[in-house]
Amino acid sequence: MDKEQTAAASTDRFERKKEAIIAAAAGIINRRGVKGMTLADVAASVDLITTSITYYFKKKEDLAVACYLRGIERFDALIITALQEETPQKRLLI
């Protein structure tokens, strides 16, 4: 592997882990709320130690914001898809 491939693999691994952290945190937030989410619980969900989470998100609040932004992105995608349908009835079935 050359340097570019190594860097790309490292970046891909970073992004996959970051996505796993966001998914785990979102699940915990959905069940317990932001107050009930701890970095320790998130870390345990993705097989990391608590301090490793801070490599990806400096504070709990940063992770919570990432979760909410992800949710907004998903709703935005649903809205865009629904708006492509011809009738209001079909838009609701998306």
Helices and strands as residue ranges (DSSP letters): H 3-36, H 39-45, H 50-56, H 60-83, H 88-92
